[in-house]
Each structure stands twice: as structure tokens, then as C-alpha cells.
Amino acid sequence: MDKYFLICILIVPKLCQGFFVGPSTYFLNYAKLDSSWSQRILAHTFQATKSSESGEGHDEEFVRQLASAALIETGMFDDKYPTSADGWASCNIVVKKELTPEKQLKKYLRKHGKDARVDRKRLADLVLGVTVWQLRYHYVLSNGNLDNIYHFQNVSKVVRQIVDLHADRIDKMNGTSFVKWPDNAIDALTIEFSLPRFLSKILIKQYGEERSRHIAANSNKPGPITIRRNFVVTRNYTEYEFIEEIEKDYCGLCKRVSKICGCYRLERETSRGKSIWSMDTWKRGFFEVQDLGSQLILKSLEIQDVVDKVGISGLCIVDYCAGNGGKSLGILSQIYEHASIFIDNVPSVPKVYAHDVDSLRLKQLLGSMNRTGIPKDIIEAVCTDRLTEKSGILASFPSNLSAGVVLVDAPCSSSGVLRRRPSQRWMMDEHDILSTLPKLQLTILENASKLVCSGGILVYSTCSILPSENEDVANAFEELPNFKKNWERWEFDESEWTSLGRTSGSKNYRIILPNDFHECDGFFIARWRKRIE
């Protein structure tokens, strides 16, 4: 069965019980995608395999009708007609943040999830699979005629045809390989892998045709379930004991990912068993769900090296675009991993500030701290874009804050993690990617850099693989007045980072493309060290 990364395999029961965290959207401010929700997509990627393993005896026709109705209500299939000389290329599929297919799926699962006729996994596969692949199916229905790709009169009929095409593709009953793709390389990439045309154009310009096809293919494949061991809770466990606890709880395999300490892959061949979020070990804080690429960003901080050079006493660390705090928790776990910070078995832990403009997402961090038993005086949540203080969240940084480590995991297009977020490709905007976001990212980076102390480090990262958000922003930062006076490039040690991404323009830049290393997502990292005054 053609399985997608596409969501909701085992959280479906939670959907019906009302425990669902809202779908991911990206905002043109400091807040990032709702990564808590995307992590749930990530964690349930492979929880179900063949449709025959779950939902036997479901009413296939009824499920397809529901999928069609849910998709029509999103407005994605409203009549589209070319409005310029560019023809079909001028027409973009638009997903509205307030009415995404993910929200529609949530609505329909709540309404019909307990109906014996409904295989919830099948419904999720159809709704979200069509969301990703719809442009390819439009092309198939137009018989490979780009001039007619959006010229349809009966929306309901077309949507149902597309749902049927995708259902057949899942079941391997039919395919679209017989369709001849366009001769133009950009059009071919766009249609075959169902991408926005401007994105295909950027990818080919940056990476060439062959590598762009590799990137596009991996953006449409399922992603693995990757977890990060939480050393705050499991410091006294041997690796064997940790793996044993996880495997017993998960009823599957827990495999160490080489070169990244504390990184593991969860695998099992059957859909039966606990969901990630019902696992006792997760509730006890043994691990967090986090992609390998995100863990490489944490590795790039080289926290232990900073501790060795400047000492642990008085050290302050800032996660400047913290979101729900996944990297803040990861930073603290790295610190607990090293025995050198313990004196008489009592940790000497630096202060970590988790900053974001979305206080609701920071409240998720507070919940994670409660679950993992992290004292509230170790990680402080800071929200500087709200008029009223929220309980447990500071309204501003302490005066004269001077941080030894500042991480800027900036808001971005999420082009490196499209396989985790079904609607995201249709929510991307060319002007945002080429202009609005880079300006915002540079502003955030500049503001965050003011918090770095003498000799401290600054790391800029995104989950984008597009140069306008990555190398261009880092280059613009290096072109600022007084950069050379205040900063030096902190280059990656190739002997340590061999196979972990690749140098991108400068030795202090690292690009990690989708599936580059152990099936990771796509990320960019740049880093600098502030000169000692």
C-alpha cells in the first residue's frame, strides 16, 4: 500500500475524543508552524500499514463520499481559469488557513469517526493524499493537456474523480505512469510531484534537475518516527535499559541513529499497538518526538564545548523562536547528558530562556515541563509580543541579559518538511519566500544577536531548503556594519560532520536536504562566534 506521512493514523481516536491539537499554519511573524501538531503527524506516520489491517468491512463508497465532501468544503477546488499569458501556471491551488483539509478531516472524523462504515485511516489517506497529489491528478484528468488542466464545470464530479484516482493509486489498482509529463523541466517537476510551479523553478535553479527530482520525491514520501532521548529523566539509564523500556512499551523496535547521541528510530510492522502519545514512557518524559534534522540543529550548538570554555556557572542560553519549546527541552537534555555538570550528583544547570511571540505555544512548553518534571526555574518562557502577561510566562527578557548561546530557529516556508505537512505546499507564497520572510528572518537574527555575550555563539536555522531564506539571510547578516568587528565565522568541523549535510557556500553554513542522512527532513544551519572584547 502506498503509505503517506499523511497524518492521523493513530491519533484518530483522540480526534474523536476532542484531544486534537490544531493544524499547522505559518504566520508572517516570529511564530512558527504549529510543530506540536506536525510532530503528531510525524509520530503517527507508520502506525498503520495496509488498509486490510484496520477497518475491515468498512463501506468504501461511503468513505469516498465523505472524503469528497470534506475536500469540496475546503474551497481548494473552486473553478480556476488562467488569468494571464502564463496560462495554467498563473493559477495556484490555494489552501485557506481557516479551512484546511486537516481541519476538515478533524471535523469529519469527529462527526463520523464512530460510524462502523468508516475506516478512519482510509478517510485520512484519501483527504490528505488528494491534498498533496491533486495537481498531478488534475493533469491526468485533462489528458495531459496543460491548457485544460483547470477547466472543469462540475466541481463535485471532478473531486470525486480525483478521490477515485488516489484510492486506486493507494490500492495499486491503477497508476498515472502512462501519462506523458510536460517536456519543460519546470512543468514536469511541478506536475509529476504536485508542487507549486514557482517552487519547482527555485529548486531547479538552486539544485539542478536531478537533485530537484530527488528532493521532490522525498517530500512526498513517508517520514520515519524519530525520537530524542530525554537525559533529564533517563540520565541514570544505560542505553540498553532505555531501549528495553521503549521497545516493551511501544511493542516495536527502537534503533539508535548513528552519530547523534540520544537519537532513535521507532519501527514496527503492524498497526496494532499503542500510539506514541499513549505510551507510558512518553508520559514519564523518557523521550520527545523530534526529527533527526532538528536534532542536528541541537548538535550544532555544541553545548558541551561552550560549557568547557566558559563554564557552567552563570551560563545563559536563549531559544529565540522557541515555538512549543522542543529545542529548549533538547538543549536542557544535552546539558544533563554530560556528567561534568554534576557536583555531588546535583546538576549545575544554566538558565534557558524560551522566547516566542505566541504565548499559547509557550504554554505547551509549560505543559511539557510538567510532564517531564523539569523545574520551572530552569526554563523561563518569554513572550514579548503580548499586552497582557500569561500565567508562568515573562513579558520581557531580564534587563542586561547576556547569553552564551543564542539559537534562532526562524519562521520559514517549511520547504524542507513538506512531507510532514500536507497543506503546506499550497500555503506557500512566492513573494513571501523571496521577500517578506527573508526580511523578517534578518530582523529576527539581528535582534537576537544583541543578546549574545562576548565569546558567545549565535546559530541561525530554518526548516527550509531555499536560498532566499538561508544563505541569502546569513550573507546579509555578515554584510551588516561592524559584523567583522564583532563576529567571526564558526566553521563546522568536517571530520565530525562528514555525511551530516553539506557545506553551503561558506564553511559555517550547512544545508541538509530531505533524506540526506537517515531519512531526515531538510534544514539549514549557519553559525557565528562573537569576538572577545
C-alpha positions in Angstrom: 0.0 0.0 0.0 1.2 3.5 -0.9 1.6 5.0 2.6 2.0 8.7 3.2 3.4 10.6 6.0 0.0 12.0 5.9 -1.3 12.2 9.5 -3.8 10.9 11.9 -3.2 7.2 11.8 -3.3 6.6 15.5 -4.4 10.0 16.7 -7.8 9.3 15.2 -9.2 8.0 18.5 -8.0 11.2 20.1 -9.6 13.3 17.4 -13.0 11.8 18.2 -12.4 12.5 21.9 -11.5 16.1 21.2 -7.8 16.0 22.1 -6.6 17.1 18.8 -4.1 20.0 18.6 -4.9 22.5 15.8 -3.5 22.1 12.3 -0.2 23.7 11.3 -0.1 27.1 9.7 2.7 29.5 9.2 2.4 33.1 10.1 4.5 36.1 8.9 5.7 36.9 12.4 8.0 35.3 14.8 5.8 32.4 15.5 6.5 29.2 13.6 4.4 26.3 12.3 2.3 24.6 15.0 5.1 22.0 15.4 3.2 20.2 18.2 0.6 19.2 15.6 3.2 18.4 12.9 5.1 16.3 15.4 1.9 14.3 15.9 1.8 13.8 12.1 5.4 12.7 12.3 4.8 10.3 15.2 2.0 8.5 13.5 3.5 8.2 10.1 3.8 4.4 10.1 1.3 3.4 12.8 -0.9 1.7 10.2 0.2 -0.2 7.2 -2.2 -2.0 4.9 -5.8 -0.9 4.9 -6.8 -4.6 5.4 -5.2 -4.4 8.9 -7.7 -1.8 10.1 -11.2 -1.0 9.2 -12.1 -4.4 7.6 -15.7 -4.4 6.4 -15.9 -0.6 6.1 -18.1 0.9 3.4 -15.6 2.1 0.7 -18.2 4.1 -1.2 -19.4 5.9 1.9 -15.7 6.8 2.8 -15.1 8.1 -0.6 -18.2 10.2 -0.4 -17.1 11.7 2.9 -13.6 12.4 1.5 -15.0 14.2 -1.5 -17.4 16.3 0.7 -14.6 17.3 3.1 -12.3 18.3 0.2 -15.0 20.3 -1.6 -15.7 22.3 1.6 -12.1 23.5 1.7 -12.6 25.6 -1.4 -9.4 24.2 -3.0 -11.4 23.0 -6.0 -13.2 26.2 -6.8 -13.3 27.0 -10.5 -9.9 28.2 -11.7 -9.2 29.8 -15.1 -5.9 31.2 -16.4 -5.7 34.9 -16.0 -2.5 35.8 -17.8 -0.3 34.7 -20.7 1.3 32.2 -18.4 -1.9 30.1 -18.7 -2.3 27.3 -16.2 0.9 28.3 -14.4 -0.7 31.5 -13.3 -3.4 29.6 -11.3 -2.3 28.5 -7.9 -4.1 26.0 -5.7 -5.0 27.9 -2.6 -5.5 26.5 0.9 -7.0 28.8 3.4 -5.6 28.7 6.9 -9.1 28.8 8.4 -10.3 25.9 6.3 -7.5 23.5 5.6 -8.0 19.8 4.7 -6.6 18.9 8.1 -9.3 20.9 9.8 -11.9 19.3 7.5 -10.6 15.9 8.3 -10.8 16.7 12.0 -14.4 17.8 11.6 -15.5 14.7 9.6 -13.7 12.3 12.0 -15.5 13.8 14.9 -18.8 13.5 13.1 -18.4 10.1 11.5 -15.4 8.5 13.3 -17.6 6.1 15.3 -19.7 5.0 12.3 -19.0 1.4 11.6 -18.9 2.1 7.9 -15.9 4.4 8.3 -12.3 3.3 8.2 -10.7 6.4 9.8 -7.3 5.7 8.4 -8.7 5.2 4.9 -10.5 8.6 5.2 -7.4 10.3 6.3 -5.4 8.8 3.5 -7.9 9.9 0.9 -8.3 13.5 2.2 -4.7 14.2 2.8 -3.3 12.2 -0.1 -5.5 14.1 -2.5 -4.4 17.4 -0.9 -0.8 16.6 -1.7 -1.2 15.0 -5.2 -4.1 17.0 -6.6 -2.2 18.9 -9.2 -0.9 15.6 -10.7 -4.5 14.3 -10.8 -5.8 17.5 -12.4 -3.2 16.9 -15.2 -4.3 13.2 -15.6 -8.0 14.2 -15.9 -7.1 16.8 -18.5 -5.4 14.0 -20.5 -2.1 15.7 -20.3 -3.3 19.0 -21.7 -2.0 21.9 -19.7 -4.4 24.3 -21.4 -7.3 22.4 -19.9 -5.8 21.5 -16.5 -8.2 23.7 -14.5 -11.1 24.0 -17.0 -13.9 22.0 -15.3 -17.5 22.8 -14.9 -18.7 20.3 -12.2 -16.6 20.6 -9.1 -18.3 17.7 -7.3 -17.7 15.4 -10.2 -14.0 16.3 -10.6 -13.3 16.0 -6.9 -14.8 12.5 -6.8 -12.8 11.5 -9.9 -9.6 12.7 -8.1 -10.6 10.8 -4.9 -11.1 7.7 -7.0 -7.7 8.1 -8.8 -6.0 8.4 -5.4 -7.8 5.4 -4.0 -6.7 3.3 -6.9 -3.2 4.5 -6.5 -3.2 3.6 -2.9 -4.5 0.1 -3.7 -2.1 -0.3 -6.6 -5.0 -0.9 -8.9 -4.0 1.8 -11.3 -1.4 4.4 -11.8 -0.6 7.6 -13.7 2.7 6.5 -15.2 1.1 6.2 -18.6 0.7 10.0 -18.7 3.4 11.8 -20.6 4.8 14.6 -18.4 5.5 18.0 -20.0 8.7 18.5 -21.9 9.7 21.6 -19.9 11.7 20.6 -16.9 9.9 23.0 -14.5 6.5 22.0 -15.7 7.4 18.3 -15.5 8.6 18.6 -11.9 5.6 20.6 -10.9 3.1 18.2 -12.4 4.7 14.8 -11.6 5.3 15.7 -7.9 2.4 18.1 -7.5 4.3 21.2 -6.4 3.7 24.9 -6.8 5.4 25.9 -10.1 7.4 28.7 -8.5 8.8 26.2 -6.0 9.9 23.9 -8.8 11.6 26.8 -10.6 13.5 27.8 -7.4 14.6 24.2 -6.8 15.9 23.6 -10.3 17.8 26.8 -10.3 19.4 26.0 -7.0 19.9 22.3 -7.2 19.6 21.3 -10.9 17.0 18.9 -12.4 18.3 15.6 -11.0 18.7 16.7 -7.4 15.4 18.6 -7.5 13.6 15.4 -8.5 15.2 13.6 -5.5 14.1 16.4 -3.2 10.6 16.4 -4.7 10.2 12.6 -4.5 11.3 12.6 -0.8 9.0 15.5 0.0 6.1 13.1 -1.0 7.3 10.0 0.8 6.5 9.0 4.4 8.9 10.2 7.1 10.1 7.9 9.9 9.3 8.2 13.6 12.4 9.7 15.2 12.6 10.4 18.9 15.1 12.2 21.1 16.1 10.6 24.4 15.4 13.0 27.4 18.5 12.7 29.6 16.9 14.9 32.2 14.7 11.9 33.1 16.9 8.9 31.8 20.4 10.0 32.8 20.8 7.1 35.1 19.7 4.5 32.5 22.2 2.7 30.3 21.4 2.8 26.6 20.4 -0.9 26.8 18.0 -0.2 29.6 16.5 2.8 27.8 15.9 0.9 24.6 14.4 -2.0 26.5 11.9 0.3 28.2 10.9 1.9 24.9 10.5 -1.4 23.0 8.5 -3.0 25.7 6.2 0.0 25.8 5.9 0.5 22.0 5.7 -3.2 21.0 8.2 -2.5 18.3 11.9 -1.7 17.6 13.9 1.2 18.9 17.0 1.7 16.9 19.9 4.1 17.6 20.7 6.5 14.8 24.4 6.7 14.4 26.5 9.8 15.1 23.7 11.5 17.0 23.7 10.7 20.7 20.2 10.2 22.1 18.5 9.9 18.6 16.5 6.7 17.9 14.1 5.4 15.3 10.8 3.6 16.2 9.7 0.9 13.9 7.0 -1.8 13.9 5.4 -3.8 11.1 1.8 -3.8 12.3 -0.6 -1.0 13.0 -1.6 -2.7 16.3 -0.2 -1.3 19.5 -0.1 1.9 21.4 0.1 5.3 19.8 3.1 7.4 20.8 1.0 9.7 23.0 -0.5 6.8 25.0 2.9 5.3 25.7 3.8 5.3 29.4 7.4 6.2 28.6 6.3 9.3 26.8 4.1 10.3 29.7 7.0 9.8 32.0 9.2 12.1 29.9 11.6 9.4 28.6 11.6 10.9 25.1 10.3 13.6 22.8 9.3 13.1 19.1 11.8 15.1 17.1 13.1 14.7 13.6 16.8 13.9 13.1 17.3 17.3 11.2 16.0 19.2 14.3 18.4 17.2 16.5 21.3 18.1 14.1 20.5 21.8 14.9 20.9 21.0 18.6 24.1 19.2 17.8 25.4 22.3 16.0 25.2 24.3 19.2 28.0 22.1 20.7 26.7 22.9 24.2 29.4 20.9 25.9 32.1 22.8 24.1 30.6 26.0 25.3 30.4 24.7 28.9 34.0 23.6 28.7 35.2 27.1 27.5 33.1 29.5 29.5 32.0 27.3 32.4 28.5 26.3 33.6 28.1 28.9 36.3 26.1 31.8 35.2 25.7 30.5 31.7 22.5 31.6 29.9 21.0 30.1 26.8 18.3 31.7 24.6 16.0 29.8 22.3 14.8 32.9 20.5 12.0 31.4 18.3 11.0 28.6 20.6 7.5 27.8 19.5 6.3 25.0 21.8 9.8 24.6 23.2 11.0 21.3 21.6 14.6 22.6 21.1 14.6 24.3 24.6 13.9 20.9 26.1 16.6 19.4 23.8 19.2 21.9 24.9 18.5 21.0 28.6 18.7 17.3 27.8 22.1 17.8 26.2 23.3 19.6 29.3 22.1 16.7 31.6 23.8 14.2 29.3 27.2 15.3 30.4 28.3 14.2 33.8 30.8 17.1 34.1 27.9 19.5 35.1 27.1 17.4 38.2 28.6 18.1 41.5 27.8 15.6 44.2 25.1 14.3 41.8 23.4 17.6 41.8 23.2 19.4 38.5 24.6 22.8 38.0 22.3 23.9 35.2 22.3 27.2 33.2 19.2 29.2 32.7 17.4 28.6 29.4 15.0 31.3 28.1 12.4 30.1 25.6 11.2 33.1 23.6 8.3 33.4 21.2 5.6 35.8 20.2 2.8 33.2 20.6 2.0 32.7 24.3 -0.3 29.8 23.5 2.5 27.8 22.1 4.7 28.6 25.0 2.0 27.3 27.3 2.6 23.9 25.6 6.2 24.1 26.8 5.0 24.6 30.3 2.9 21.5 29.9 5.9 19.5 28.6 7.9 20.7 31.6 5.3 19.5 34.0 5.2 16.1 32.2 9.0 15.7 32.3 9.5 17.0 35.8 11.7 20.0 34.7 11.8 22.7 37.4 10.2 25.9 36.3 13.2 28.0 37.4 15.4 26.2 34.8 13.5 27.1 31.7 11.8 30.5 31.6 9.2 31.2 28.9 9.3 34.7 27.5 6.6 36.2 25.3 7.4 39.8 24.2 4.5 40.4 21.8 1.5 40.3 24.1 -0.1 43.2 26.0 -1.0 41.0 29.0 1.1 38.5 30.8 0.1 34.9 30.8 0.5 32.8 33.9 4.0 31.4 34.1 5.3 33.5 31.1 7.5 36.5 31.3 6.6 39.7 29.4 10.3 40.5 28.6 13.8 39.3 29.0 15.7 40.3 32.2 17.5 43.6 31.8 21.1 43.3 30.7 20.7 39.7 29.7 23.9 38.3 28.3 23.7 34.9 26.7 26.5 32.4 26.0 24.3 30.6 23.4 21.5 32.0 21.2 19.6 29.8 18.8 17.4 31.5 16.2 15.2 28.7 14.6 13.4 31.2 12.4 9.9 31.1 10.9 10.2 30.0 7.3 8.4 28.4 4.4 8.9 24.9 5.8 10.0 23.8 2.3 12.3 21.1 3.9 9.5 19.4 5.8 6.7 19.2 3.3 6.2 15.5 3.8 5.1 16.3 7.4 2.5 18.9 6.5 0.1 18.0 3.7 -1.4 21.5 3.1 1.8 23.5 3.4 2.9 23.4 -0.2 -0.3 25.1 -1.2 0.0 27.7 1.5 3.4 28.9 0.3 3.6 32.2 -1.4 6.4 33.2 -3.8 6.6 36.8 -2.6 6.7 35.7 1.0 9.6 33.3 0.2 11.6 35.7 -1.9 11.0 39.0 0.0 8.7 39.1 3.1 10.2 36.1 5.0 13.9 36.9 4.4 13.4 40.5 5.6 11.6 39.2 8.8 14.3 36.5 9.3 17.1 39.0 9.1 15.3 41.3 11.5 14.9 38.5 14.0 18.5 37.4 13.6 19.7 41.0 14.2 17.6 41.4 17.3 18.6 38.0 18.7 22.3 38.7 18.1 22.2 41.6 20.5 21.7 39.1 23.4 25.0 37.2 22.7 27.8 37.8 25.2 31.5 38.3 24.4 32.8 34.9 23.2 29.2 33.5 22.9 27.7 31.7 19.9 24.9 32.5 17.6 23.2 29.8 15.5 20.6 30.6 12.7 18.5 27.7 11.4 15.4 27.1 9.3 13.5 24.0 8.1 13.7 25.5 4.6 16.0 24.4 1.7 15.5 27.6 -0.3 18.5 30.0 -0.6 16.4 33.2 -0.1 15.6 32.1 3.5 19.0 30.5 4.2 22.3 31.6 2.6 20.9 34.9 1.5 19.8 35.8 5.0 23.1 34.6 6.5 25.1 36.6 3.9 23.0 39.7 4.6 23.8 39.3 8.3 27.5 39.1 7.5 27.2 42.2 5.4 25.9 44.3 8.3 28.1 47.2 9.5 30.5 46.1 12.2 30.0 42.4 11.5 33.7 41.8 11.0 34.5 43.8 14.1 32.1 41.9 16.4 31.8 38.4 14.8 33.8 35.6 13.4 32.5 32.6 11.4 32.3 29.4 13.4 33.1 26.7 10.9 31.9 23.2 11.0 34.5 20.5 11.6 34.3 18.3 8.5 35.8 15.4 10.3 32.9 15.4 12.7 30.2 16.5 10.3 31.0 14.1 7.4 27.8 12.9 5.9 25.8 15.2 8.1 24.6 17.5 5.4 26.9 19.5 3.2 28.7 22.8 3.2 26.7 25.5 1.5 28.7 28.5 0.2 30.7 29.0 3.4 32.2 26.6 5.9 30.0 27.9 8.7 26.9 27.1 6.6 25.3 23.7 6.5 22.4 22.5 4.3 20.7 19.2 5.0 18.4 18.1 2.2 15.5 15.7 2.7 16.7 12.2 3.0 20.4 13.2 3.0 21.1 11.3 6.2 19.0 8.6 7.8 15.8 9.8 6.1 15.9 13.2 7.8 14.0 16.3 6.8 15.5 19.3 5.2 17.2 22.1 7.3 19.8 24.9 7.1 22.2 25.9 9.8 24.6 28.9 10.0 26.7 29.8 13.0 29.0 32.5 14.3 31.0 33.3 17.4 31.1 36.8 19.0 34.6 38.1 19.3 36.0 38.5 22.8 36.2 42.2 23.6 
